[in-house]
């Protein structure tokens, strides 16, 4: 379960460094600084709102199913970015990313709390947090950025490099989601 969250985190977070560069490209989005802020804030707002709803949802449908939904959304979102043609579409898709984060964070903690014996919670929650933090902090630097840089260095356009990186992010996330589902 922790391995799946880590792997999905690597996929989802691998695009953070290039996402805003993609939004600034002349095509397809050509977002202004204000629009980029709106797109970014859409995920934050969705994360806040759905964090409040994720716990009750997990209680109703089960922690594993709710977490699986978050992982699936995390897998789909980078691919959906490719299809956005304007700022409103990107806001809607990035909001799904926020919903995914809310489900993964809240339901991941709930499932961990269910699985970790009380006497080991301090140590094992520390390990859980370390795994999620490593995937968040290093993914863009070690995965997404180098992929995009390599492709641009071999002659690909920035748009092609960023889209390919989004595709790779979804593939990585899919692997983690499938491990979780197994």
VEXRO-213295 format. One record per atom (N, C-alpha, C): residue in three letters; atom name; residue number from 1; x, y negated, z negated. Coordinates in steps of 0.05 Angstrom, whole numbers, plus 5000, padded with zeros to 4 digits. Layout:
! residues N
{ALA, CA, NUM, {X, Y, Z}} ...
***
This chain:
! residues 182
{UNK, N, 1, {5017, 5024, 5000}} {UNK, CA, 1, {5000, 5000, 5000}} {UNK, C, 1, {5017, 4975, 5000}} {UNK, N, 2, {5038, 4974, 4984}} {UNK, CA, 2, {5056, 4951, 4983}} {UNK, C, 2, {5072, 4949, 5009}} {UNK, N, 3, {5080, 4972, 5020}} {UNK, CA, 3, {5094, 4972, 5046}} {UNK, C, 3, {5077, 4961, 5068}} {UNK, N, 4, {5051, 4968, 5068}} {UNK, CA, 4, {5033, 4957, 5089}} {UNK, C, 4, {5030, 4927, 5087}} {UNK, N, 5, {5027, 4917, 5062}} {UNK, CA, 5, {5025, 4888, 5058}} {UNK, C, 5, {5051, 4874, 5067}} {UNK, N, 6, {5073, 4886, 5060}} {UNK, CA, 6, {5099, 4875, 5068}} {UNK, C, 6, {5101, 4874, 5099}} {UNK, N, 7, {5094, 4895, 5112}} {UNK, CA, 7, {5097, 4896, 5142}} {UNK, C, 7, {5078, 4877, 5155}} {UNK, N, 8, {5053, 4876, 5146}} {UNK, CA, 8, {5034, 4857, 5157}} {UNK, C, 8, {5043, 4829, 5152}} {UNK, N, 9, {5054, 4824, 5128}} {UNK, CA, 9, {5065, 4798, 5122}} {UNK, C, 9, {5087, 4790, 5141}} {UNK, N, 10, {5105, 4809, 5147}} {UNK, CA, 10, {5127, 4803, 5166}} {UNK, C, 10, {5114, 4794, 5193}} {UNK, N, 11, {5094, 4809, 5202}} {UNK, CA, 11, {5081, 4802, 5227}} {UNK, C, 11, {5067, 4775, 5226}} {UNK, N, 12, {5050, 4771, 5206}} {UNK, CA, 12, {5035, 4746, 5204}} {UNK, C, 12, {5052, 4722, 5200}} {UNK, N, 13, {5072, 4724, 5183}} {UNK, CA, 13, {5089, 4701, 5176}} {UNK, C, 13, {5111, 4696, 5196}} {UNK, N, 14, {5116, 4715, 5214}} {UNK, CA, 14, {5138, 4712, 5234}} {UNK, C, 14, {5133, 4689, 5253}} {UNK, N, 15, {5108, 4680, 5255}} {UNK, CA, 15, {5102, 4659, 5275}} {UNK, C, 15, {5101, 4631, 5262}} {UNK, N, 16, {5105, 4630, 5236}} {UNK, CA, 16, {5102, 4603, 5223}} {UNK, C, 16, {5120, 4582, 5234}} {UNK, N, 17, {5145, 4589, 5240}} {UNK, CA, 17, {5164, 4569, 5249}} {UNK, C, 17, {5158, 4559, 5278}} {UNK, N, 18, {5146, 4576, 5294}} {UNK, CA, 18, {5142, 4569, 5322}} {UNK, C, 18, {5113, 4560, 5327}} {UNK, N, 19, {5095, 4565, 5309}} {UNK, CA, 19, {5067, 4559, 5313}} {UNK, C, 19, {5062, 4529, 5320}} {UNK, N, 20, {5074, 4511, 5304}} {UNK, CA, 20, {5070, 4483, 5309}} {UNK, C, 20, {5083, 4474, 5335}} {UNK, N, 21, {5105, 4486, 5342}} {UNK, CA, 21, {5118, 4480, 5367}} {UNK, C, 21, {5100, 4488, 5391}} {UNK, N, 22, {5086, 4511, 5387}} {UNK, CA, 22, {5067, 4520, 5408}} {UNK, C, 22, {5044, 4500, 5411}} {UNK, N, 23, {5035, 4490, 5388}} {UNK, CA, 23, {5012, 4471, 5389}} {UNK, C, 23, {5020, 4445, 5404}} {UNK, N, 24, {5045, 4438, 5403}} {UNK, CA, 24, {5054, 4413, 5416}} {UNK, C, 24, {5059, 4416, 5446}} {UNK, N, 25, {5061, 4440, 5456}} {UNK, CA, 25, {5066, 4444, 5485}} {UNK, C, 25, {5044, 4430, 5501}} {UNK, N, 26, {5051, 4420, 5525}} {UNK, CA, 26, {5031, 4407, 5542}} {UNK, C, 26, {5008, 4425, 5549}} {UNK, N, 27, {5013, 4451, 5550}} {UNK, CA, 27, {4992, 4470, 5557}} {UNK, C, 27, {4995, 4494, 5538}} {UNK, N, 28, {4975, 4505, 5526}} {UNK, CA, 28, {4947, 4499, 5531}} {UNK, C, 28, {4935, 4479, 5511}} {UNK, N, 29, {4947, 4473, 5488}} {UNK, CA, 29, {4934, 4458, 5468}} {UNK, C, 29, {4941, 4428, 5470}} {UNK, N, 30, {4967, 4421, 5472}} {UNK, CA, 30, {4977, 4393, 5473}} {UNK, C, 30, {4966, 4377, 5450}} {UNK, N, 31, {4969, 4387, 5426}} {UNK, CA, 31, {4958, 4375, 5402}} {UNK, C, 31, {4975, 4351, 5393}} {UNK, N, 32, {4961, 4331, 5384}} {UNK, CA, 32, {4974, 4307, 5372}} {UNK, C, 32, {4982, 4315, 5343}} {UNK, N, 33, {4998, 4297, 5330}} {UNK, CA, 33, {5006, 4302, 5302}} {UNK, C, 33, {4981, 4304, 5284}} {UNK, N, 34, {4961, 4287, 5289}} {UNK, CA, 34, {4937, 4289, 5273}} {UNK, C, 34, {4922, 4315, 5277}} {UNK, N, 35, {4921, 4324, 5302}} {UNK, CA, 35, {4907, 4349, 5308}} {UNK, C, 35, {4922, 4373, 5297}} {UNK, N, 36, {4949, 4372, 5297}} {UNK, CA, 36, {4964, 4393, 5285}} {UNK, C, 36, {4959, 4395, 5255}} {UNK, N, 37, {4956, 4372, 5242}} {UNK, CA, 37, {4949, 4371, 5214}} {UNK, C, 37, {4922, 4383, 5209}} {UNK, N, 38, {4903, 4377, 5227}} {UNK, CA, 38, {4876, 4388, 5224}} {UNK, C, 38, {4876, 4419, 5227}} {UNK, N, 39, {4892, 4428, 5247}} {UNK, CA, 39, {4894, 4457, 5251}} {UNK, C, 39, {4907, 4470, 5227}} {UNK, N, 40, {4928, 4458, 5217}} {UNK, CA, 40, {4942, 4469, 5194}} {UNK, C, 40, {4923, 4470, 5169}} {UNK, N, 41, {4909, 4448, 5165}} {UNK, CA, 41, {4891, 4446, 5142}} {UNK, C, 41, {4867, 4465, 5144}} {UNK, N, 42, {4860, 4472, 5168}} {UNK, CA, 42, {4837, 4491, 5171}} {UNK, C, 42, {4843, 4517, 5158}} {UNK, N, 43, {4868, 4527, 5160}} {UNK, CA, 43, {4875, 4552, 5147}} {UNK, C, 43, {4876, 4548, 5117}} {UNK, N, 44, {4886, 4526, 5108}} {UNK, CA, 44, {4887, 4520, 5079}} {UNK, C, 44, {4859, 4519, 5067}} {UNK, N, 45, {4841, 4505, 5080}} {UNK, CA, 45, {4814, 4503, 5070}} {UNK, C, 45, {4800, 4530, 5070}} {UNK, N, 46, {4804, 4545, 5091}} {UNK, CA, 46, {4792, 4572, 5092}} {UNK, C, 46, {4803, 4590, 5070}} {UNK, N, 47, {4829, 4588, 5065}} {UNK, CA, 47, {4841, 4604, 5044}} {UNK, C, 47, {4829, 4597, 5017}} {UNK, N, 48, {4826, 4571, 5011}} {UNK, CA, 48, {4815, 4563, 4986}} {UNK, C, 48, {4786, 4573, 4983}} {UNK, N, 49, {4770, 4568, 5003}} {UNK, CA, 49, {4741, 4576, 5002}} {UNK, C, 49, {4739, 4606, 5000}} {UNK, N, 50, {4752, 4621, 5017}} {UNK, CA, 50, {4749, 4650, 5018}} {UNK, C, 50, {4763, 4664, 4995}} {UNK, N, 51, {4782, 4651, 4982}} {UNK, CA, 51, {4794, 4663, 4958}} {UNK, C, 51, {4773, 4665, 4936}} {UNK, N, 52, {4755, 4646, 4935}} {UNK, CA, 52, {4733, 4647, 4916}} {UNK, C, 52, {4712, 4669, 4923}} {UNK, N, 53, {4710, 4675, 4948}} {UNK, CA, 53, {4691, 4695, 4957}} {UNK, C, 53, {4703, 4723, 4959}} {UNK, N, 54, {4729, 4725, 4961}} {UNK, CA, 54, {4742, 4751, 4966}} {UNK, C, 54, {4739, 4770, 4942}} {UNK, N, 55, {4740, 4760, 4918}} {UNK, CA, 55, {4737, 4778, 4895}} {UNK, C, 55, {4709, 4790, 4893}} {UNK, N, 56, {4688, 4774, 4895}} {UNK, CA, 56, {4661, 4786, 4895}} {UNK, C, 56, {4657, 4805, 4919}} {UNK, N, 57, {4668, 4798, 4942}} {UNK, CA, 57, {4666, 4816, 4965}} {UNK, C, 57, {4679, 4843, 4959}} {UNK, N, 58, {4703, 4842, 4947}} {UNK, CA, 58, {4717, 4866, 4941}} {UNK, C, 58, {4702, 4883, 4920}} {UNK, N, 59, {4689, 4869, 4901}} {UNK, CA, 59, {4673, 4883, 4882}} {UNK, C, 59, {4649, 4897, 4895}} {UNK, N, 60, {4638, 4884, 4916}} {UNK, CA, 60, {4614, 4894, 4929}} {UNK, C, 60, {4621, 4917, 4948}} {UNK, N, 61, {4641, 4914, 4965}} {UNK, CA, 61, {4647, 4933, 4986}} {UNK, C, 61, {4670, 4951, 4980}} {UNK, N, 62, {4685, 4944, 4959}} {UNK, CA, 62, {4709, 4960, 4952}} {UNK, C, 62, {4734, 4945, 4959}} {UNK, N, 63, {4754, 4948, 4942}} {UNK, CA, 63, {4779, 4933, 4946}} {UNK, C, 63, {4794, 4941, 4972}} {UNK, N, 64, {4794, 4967, 4977}} {UNK, CA, 64, {4809, 4977, 5000}} {UNK, C, 64, {4796, 4967, 5026}} {UNK, N, 65, {4770, 4968, 5028}} {UNK, CA, 65, {4757, 4958, 5052}} {UNK, C, 65, {4761, 4928, 5056}} {UNK, N, 66, {4758, 4913, 5034}} {UNK, CA, 66, {4762, 4884, 5036}} {UNK, C, 66, {4791, 4877, 5044}} {UNK, N, 67, {4810, 4891, 5032}} {UNK, CA, 67, {4838, 4887, 5039}} {UNK, C, 67, {4843, 4895, 5068}} {UNK, N, 68, {4831, 4917, 5076}} {UNK, CA, 68, {4834, 4926, 5104}} {UNK, C, 68, {4823, 4905, 5124}} {UNK, N, 69, {4801, 4892, 5117}} {UNK, CA, 69, {4790, 4871, 5133}} {UNK, C, 69, {4810, 4848, 5135}} {UNK, N, 70, {4823, 4841, 5113}} {UNK, CA, 70, {4843, 4820, 5113}} {UNK, C, 70, {4867, 4827, 5130}} {UNK, N, 71, {4876, 4852, 5128}} {UNK, CA, 71, {4898, 4861, 5145}} {UNK, C, 71, {4891, 4861, 5174}} {UNK, N, 72, {4867, 4869, 5181}} {UNK, CA, 72, {4858, 4870, 5209}} {UNK, C, 72, {4856, 4841, 5220}} {UNK, N, 73, {4846, 4823, 5204}} {UNK, CA, 73, {4845, 4795, 5213}} {UNK, C, 73, {4873, 4784, 5217}} {UNK, N, 74, {4891, 4791, 5199}} {UNK, CA, 74, {4919, 4783, 5202}} {UNK, C, 74, {4932, 4794, 5227}} {UNK, N, 75, {4924, 4817, 5235}} {UNK, CA, 75, {4934, 4830, 5259}} {UNK, C, 75, {4923, 4816, 5284}} {UNK, N, 76, {4897, 4809, 5283}} {UNK, CA, 76, {4883, 4798, 5307}} {UNK, C, 76, {4890, 4768, 5311}} {UNK, N, 77, {4894, 4754, 5290}} {UNK, CA, 77, {4897, 4724, 5293}} {UNK, C, 77, {4919, 4716, 5312}} {UNK, N, 78, {4944, 4726, 5310}} {UNK, CA, 78, {4964, 4717, 5329}} {UNK, C, 78, {4956, 4722, 5359}} {UNK, N, 79, {4941, 4743, 5364}} {UNK, CA, 79, {4932, 4748, 5392}} {UNK, C, 79, {4911, 4728, 5399}} {UNK, N, 80, {4894, 4721, 5380}} {UNK, CA, 80, {4872, 4702, 5386}} {UNK, C, 80, {4884, 4674, 5392}} {UNK, N, 81, {4906, 4667, 5380}} {UNK, CA, 81, {4919, 4641, 5386}} {UNK, C, 81, {4924, 4638, 5416}} {UNK, N, 82, {4931, 4660, 5428}} {UNK, CA, 82, {4938, 4660, 5457}} {UNK, C, 82, {4915, 4651, 5474}} {UNK, N, 83, {4891, 4657, 5465}} {UNK, CA, 83, {4867, 4651, 5481}} {UNK, C, 83, {4855, 4623, 5476}} {UNK, N, 84, {4864, 4609, 5455}} {UNK, CA, 84, {4854, 4583, 5449}} {UNK, C, 84, {4863, 4563, 5471}} {UNK, N, 85, {4843, 4547, 5480}} {UNK, CA, 85, {4849, 4528, 5501}} {UNK, C, 85, {4847, 4499, 5492}} {UNK, N, 86, {4838, 4495, 5467}} {UNK, CA, 86, {4835, 4468, 5457}} {UNK, C, 86, {4837, 4467, 5427}} {UNK, N, 87, {4837, 4443, 5416}} {UNK, CA, 87, {4840, 4440, 5387}} {UNK, C, 87, {4817, 4453, 5371}} {UNK, N, 88, {4792, 4448, 5379}} {UNK, CA, 88, {4770, 4461, 5363}} {UNK, C, 88, {4772, 4491, 5362}} {UNK, N, 89, {4780, 4504, 5385}} {UNK, CA, 89, {4783, 4533, 5385}} {UNK, C, 89, {4806, 4541, 5366}} {UNK, N, 90, {4828, 4526, 5367}} {UNK, CA, 90, {4851, 4532, 5350}} {UNK, C, 90, {4844, 4528, 5321}} {UNK, N, 91, {4828, 4508, 5314}} {UNK, CA, 91, {4819, 4505, 5286}} {UNK, C, 91, {4803, 4529, 5277}} {UNK, N, 92, {4785, 4538, 5294}} {UNK, CA, 92, {4768, 4561, 5287}} {UNK, C, 92, {4786, 4586, 5283}} {UNK, N, 93, {4804, 4591, 5301}} {UNK, CA, 93, {4821, 4614, 5299}} {UNK, C, 93, {4840, 4612, 5275}} {UNK, N, 94, {4851, 4589, 5271}} {UNK, CA, 94, {4869, 4586, 5248}} {UNK, C, 94, {4854, 4588, 5222}} {UNK, N, 95, {4828, 4581, 5222}} {UNK, CA, 95, {4811, 4586, 5198}} {UNK, C, 95, {4809, 4616, 5192}} {UNK, N, 96, {4808, 4632, 5213}} {UNK, CA, 96, {4808, 4661, 5209}} {UNK, C, 96, {4834, 4670, 5196}} {UNK, N, 97, {4856, 4657, 5203}} {UNK, CA, 97, {4881, 4663, 5190}} {UNK, C, 97, {4879, 4658, 5160}} {UNK, N, 98, {4866, 4636, 5153}} {UNK, CA, 98, {4862, 4629, 5124}} {UNK, C, 98, {4844, 4650, 5110}} {UNK, N, 99, {4824, 4659, 5124}} {UNK, CA, 99, {4807, 4680, 5113}} {UNK, C, 99, {4823, 4705, 5108}} {UNK, N, 100, {4840, 4712, 5127}} {UNK, CA, 100, {4858, 4735, 5125}} {UNK, C, 100, {4876, 4732, 5100}} {UNK, N, 101, {4888, 4709, 5097}} {UNK, CA, 101, {4906, 4704, 5074}} {UNK, C, 101, {4891, 4707, 5048}} {UNK, N, 102, {4867, 4696, 5047}} {UNK, CA, 102, {4851, 4698, 5023}} {UNK, C, 102, {4845, 4727, 5016}} {UNK, N, 103, {4837, 4743, 5036}} {UNK, CA, 103, {4830, 4771, 5031}} {UNK, C, 103, {4855, 4787, 5024}} {UNK, N, 104, {4877, 4782, 5038}} {UNK, CA, 104, {4902, 4797, 5032}} {UNK, C, 104, {4912, 4790, 5004}} {UNK, N, 105, {4913, 4765, 4997}} {UNK, CA, 105, {4923, 4757, 4971}} {UNK, C, 105, {4905, 4766, 4948}} {UNK, N, 106, {4880, 4760, 4949}} {UNK, CA, 106, {4861, 4767, 4928}} {UNK, C, 106, {4858, 4797, 4925}} {UNK, N, 107, {4852, 4810, 4947}} {UNK, CA, 107, {4846, 4838, 4946}} {UNK, C, 107, {4871, 4855, 4942}} {UNK, N, 108, {4894, 4845, 4951}} {UNK, CA, 108, {4919, 4858, 4946}} {UNK, C, 108, {4925, 4859, 4916}} {UNK, N, 109, {4921, 4836, 4902}} {UNK, CA, 109, {4924, 4835, 4873}} {UNK, C, 109, {4904, 4853, 4859}} {UNK, N, 110, {4879, 4853, 4868}} {UNK, CA, 110, {4859, 4869, 4856}} {UNK, C, 110, {4866, 4899, 4858}} {UNK, N, 111, {4874, 4907, 4882}} {UNK, CA, 111, {4881, 4935, 4886}} {UNK, C, 111, {4905, 4943, 4870}} {UNK, N, 112, {4925, 4925, 4869}} {UNK, CA, 112, {4949, 4930, 4853}} {UNK, C, 112, {4941, 4933, 4823}} {UNK, N, 113, {4924, 4915, 4814}} {UNK, CA, 113, {4915, 4917, 4786}} {UNK, C, 113, {4901, 4944, 4780}} {UNK, N, 114, {4886, 4954, 4799}} {UNK, CA, 114, {4873, 4979, 4796}} {UNK, C, 114, {4893, 5003, 4795}} {UNK, N, 115, {4914, 5000, 4811}} {UNK, CA, 115, {4933, 5023, 4814}} {UNK, C, 115, {4955, 5023, 4793}} {UNK, N, 116, {4963, 4999, 4783}} {UNK, CA, 116, {4986, 4997, 4766}} {UNK, C, 116, {4977, 5001, 4737}} {UNK, N, 117, {4990, 5021, 4723}} {UNK, CA, 117, {4983, 5025, 4695}} {UNK, C, 117, {4989, 5000, 4678}} {UNK, N, 118, {4973, 4994, 4658}} {UNK, CA, 118, {4976, 4970, 4642}} {UNK, C, 118, {5004, 4966, 4631}} {UNK, N, 119, {5017, 4988, 4623}} {UNK, CA, 119, {5043, 4985, 4610}} {UNK, C, 119, {5065, 4979, 4631}} {UNK, N, 120, {5059, 4981, 4657}} {UNK, CA, 120, {5079, 4976, 4677}} {UNK, C, 120, {5073, 4951, 4694}} {UNK, N, 121, {5051, 4937, 4687}} {UNK, CA, 121, {5042, 4915, 4704}} {UNK, C, 121, {5062, 4892, 4706}} {UNK, N, 122, {5076, 4885, 4685}} {UNK, CA, 122, {5095, 4863, 4687}} {UNK, C, 122, {5117, 4869, 4708}} {UNK, N, 123, {5129, 4892, 4706}} {UNK, CA, 123, {5151, 4900, 4724}} {UNK, C, 123, {5141, 4904, 4752}} {UNK, N, 124, {5119, 4919, 4755}} {UNK, CA, 124, {5110, 4926, 4781}} {UNK, C, 124, {5096, 4903, 4796}} {UNK, N, 125, {5083, 4885, 4781}} {UNK, CA, 125, {5072, 4861, 4794}} {UNK, C, 125, {5095, 4843, 4803}} {UNK, N, 126, {5117, 4843, 4788}} {UNK, CA, 126, {5141, 4828, 4797}} {UNK, C, 126, {5151, 4839, 4824}} {UNK, N, 127, {5152, 4866, 4826}} {UNK, CA, 127, {5160, 4878, 4851}} {UNK, C, 127, {5141, 4872, 4874}} {UNK, N, 128, {5115, 4873, 4868}} {UNK, CA, 128, {5094, 4866, 4887}} {UNK, C, 128, {5098, 4838, 4898}} {UNK, N, 129, {5102, 4819, 4879}} {UNK, CA, 129, {5106, 4791, 4887}} {UNK, C, 129, {5132, 4788, 4903}} {UNK, N, 130, {5153, 4802, 4895}} {UNK, CA, 130, {5178, 4801, 4910}} {UNK, C, 130, {5174, 4810, 4939}} {UNK, N, 131, {5159, 4832, 4942}} {UNK, CA, 131, {5155, 4843, 4969}} {UNK, C, 131, {5139, 4823, 4986}} {UNK, N, 132, {5119, 4811, 4975}} {UNK, CA, 132, {5103, 4792, 4991}} {UNK, C, 132, {5119, 4766, 4996}} {UNK, N, 133, {5135, 4758, 4977}} {UNK, CA, 133, {5151, 4734, 4981}} {UNK, C, 133, {5173, 4738, 5002}} {UNK, N, 134, {5185, 4761, 5002}} {UNK, CA, 134, {5206, 4766, 5022}} {UNK, C, 134, {5194, 4766, 5050}} {UNK, N, 135, {5170, 4778, 5053}} {UNK, CA, 135, {5158, 4778, 5080}} {UNK, C, 135, {5150, 4749, 5088}} {UNK, N, 136, {5142, 4733, 5069}} {UNK, CA, 136, {5134, 4705, 5075}} {UNK, C, 136, {5159, 4688, 5082}} {UNK, N, 137, {5179, 4691, 5065}} {UNK, CA, 137, {5202, 4673, 5068}} {UNK, C, 137, {5220, 4679, 5091}} {UNK, N, 138, {5224, 4704, 5097}} {UNK, CA, 138, {5244, 4711, 5117}} {UNK, C, 138, {5233, 4718, 5145}} {UNK, N, 139, {5208, 4722, 5147}} {UNK, CA, 139, {5196, 4732, 5172}} {UNK, C, 139, {5202, 4713, 5196}} {UNK, N, 140, {5197, 4688, 5192}} {UNK, CA, 140, {5202, 4669, 5214}} {UNK, C, 140, {5231, 4666, 5221}} {UNK, N, 141, {5247, 4666, 5200}} {UNK, CA, 141, {5276, 4662, 5204}} {UNK, C, 141, {5289, 4686, 5217}} {UNK, N, 142, {5280, 4710, 5209}} {UNK, CA, 142, {5293, 4735, 5219}} {UNK, C, 142, {5278, 4749, 5241}} {UNK, N, 143, {5253, 4742, 5246}} {UNK, CA, 143, {5238, 4756, 5267}} {UNK, C, 143, {5228, 4736, 5288}} {UNK, N, 144, {5209, 4719, 5281}} {UNK, CA, 144, {5196, 4702, 5301}} {UNK, C, 144, {5214, 4683, 5315}} {UNK, N, 145, {5229, 4668, 5300}} {UNK, CA, 145, {5248, 4649, 5311}} {UNK, C, 145, {5268, 4661, 5330}} {UNK, N, 146, {5282, 4682, 5321}} {UNK, CA, 146, {5301, 4695, 5339}} {UNK, C, 146, {5289, 4707, 5365}} {UNK, N, 147, {5265, 4717, 5362}} {UNK, CA, 147, {5252, 4728, 5387}} {UNK, C, 147, {5247, 4705, 5407}} {UNK, N, 148, {5235, 4684, 5397}} {UNK, CA, 148, {5230, 4661, 5415}} {UNK, C, 148, {5256, 4649, 5426}} {UNK, N, 149, {5276, 4646, 5409}} {UNK, CA, 149, {5301, 4635, 5418}} {UNK, C, 149, {5314, 4652, 5439}} {UNK, N, 150, {5314, 4678, 5434}} {UNK, CA, 150, {5326, 4697, 5453}} {UNK, C, 150, {5312, 4695, 5480}} {UNK, N, 151, {5285, 4695, 5480}} {UNK, CA, 151, {5270, 4693, 5505}} {UNK, C, 151, {5275, 4667, 5520}} {UNK, N, 152, {5276, 4645, 5505}} {UNK, CA, 152, {5281, 4619, 5517}} {UNK, C, 152, {5310, 4619, 5529}} {UNK, N, 153, {5328, 4631, 5514}} {UNK, CA, 153, {5356, 4633, 5523}} {UNK, C, 153, {5359, 4650, 5548}} {UNK, N, 154, {5341, 4668, 5553}} {UNK, CA, 154, {5343, 4685, 5577}} {UNK, C, 154, {5327, 4673, 5601}} {UNK, N, 155, {5316, 4649, 5596}} {UNK, CA, 155, {5302, 4635, 5618}} {UNK, C, 155, {5272, 4634, 5616}} {UNK, N, 156, {5261, 4646, 5596}} {UNK, CA, 156, {5231, 4644, 5593}} {UNK, C, 156, {5223, 4616, 5586}} {UNK, N, 157, {5200, 4608, 5594}} {UNK, CA, 157, {5189, 4582, 5585}} {UNK, C, 157, {5183, 4584, 5555}} {UNK, N, 158, {5181, 4561, 5542}} {UNK, CA, 158, {5174, 4561, 5514}} {UNK, C, 158, {5147, 4573, 5510}} {UNK, N, 159, {5128, 4567, 5527}} {UNK, CA, 159, {5101, 4579, 5525}} {UNK, C, 159, {5102, 4609, 5526}} {UNK, N, 160, {5117, 4620, 5545}} {UNK, CA, 160, {5120, 4649, 5548}} {UNK, C, 160, {5134, 4661, 5523}} {UNK, N, 161, {5154, 4648, 5514}} {UNK, CA, 161, {5169, 4658, 5490}} {UNK, C, 161, {5151, 4658, 5465}} {UNK, N, 162, {5135, 4637, 5462}} {UNK, CA, 162, {5118, 4635, 5438}} {UNK, C, 162, {5095, 4655, 5440}} {UNK, N, 163, {5083, 4658, 5464}} {UNK, CA, 163, {5062, 4678, 5467}} {UNK, C, 163, {5072, 4706, 5462}} {UNK, N, 164, {5096, 4712, 5473}} {UNK, CA, 164, {5108, 4739, 5468}} {UNK, C, 164, {5112, 4743, 5438}} {UNK, N, 165, {5122, 4722, 5425}} {UNK, CA, 165, {5126, 4725, 5396}} {UNK, C, 165, {5100, 4730, 5381}} {UNK, N, 166, {5078, 4717, 5390}} {UNK, CA, 166, {5052, 4722, 5378}} {UNK, C, 166, {5044, 4751, 5382}} {UNK, N, 167, {5049, 4762, 5406}} {UNK, CA, 167, {5043, 4790, 5412}} {UNK, C, 167, {5059, 4809, 5395}} {UNK, N, 168, {5085, 4803, 5392}} {UNK, CA, 168, {5102, 4820, 5374}} {UNK, C, 168, {5092, 4818, 5345}} {UNK, N, 169, {5083, 4795, 5336}} {UNK, CA, 169, {5073, 4791, 5309}} {UNK, C, 169, {5048, 4809, 5305}} {UNK, N, 170, {5031, 4810, 5325}} {UNK, CA, 170, {5007, 4827, 5323}} {UNK, C, 170, {5014, 4857, 5322}} {UNK, N, 171, {5034, 4864, 5338}} {UNK, CA, 171, {5043, 4892, 5339}} {UNK, C, 171, {5054, 4900, 5311}} {UNK, N, 172, {5071, 4883, 5300}} {UNK, CA, 172, {5083, 4889, 5274}} {UNK, C, 172, {5060, 4891, 5253}} {UNK, N, 173, {5042, 4872, 5254}} {UNK, CA, 173, {5019, 4873, 5235}} {UNK, C, 173, {5002, 4898, 5239}} {UNK, N, 174, {4998, 4906, 5264}} {UNK, CA, 174, {4983, 4930, 5269}} {UNK, C, 174, {4996, 4955, 5256}} {UNK, N, 175, {5022, 4957, 5257}} {UNK, CA, 175, {5036, 4979, 5245}} {UNK, C, 175, {5030, 4979, 5215}} {UNK, N, 176, {5031, 4956, 5201}} {UNK, CA, 176, {5025, 4955, 5173}} {UNK, C, 176, {4996, 4962, 5167}} {UNK, N, 177, {4978, 4952, 5184}} {UNK, CA, 177, {4950, 4958, 5180}} {UNK, C, 177, {4944, 4988, 5183}} {UNK, N, 178, {4957, 5000, 5203}} {UNK, CA, 178, {4953, 5029, 5207}} {UNK, C, 178, {4965, 5046, 5184}} {UNK, N, 179, {4987, 5037, 5173}} {UNK, CA, 179, {4998, 5050, 5149}} {UNK, C, 179, {4979, 5048, 5126}} {UNK, N, 180, {4967, 5025, 5123}} {UNK, CA, 180, {4947, 5021, 5101}} {UNK, C, 180, {4923, 5039, 5105}} {UNK, N, 181, {4914, 5041, 5130}} {UNK, CA, 181, {4890, 5057, 5136}} {UNK, C, 181, {4894, 5087, 5134}} {UNK, N, 182, {4920, 5096, 5136}} {UNK, CA, 182, {4926, 5125, 5135}} {UNK, C, 182, {4921, 5137, 5108}} 
***
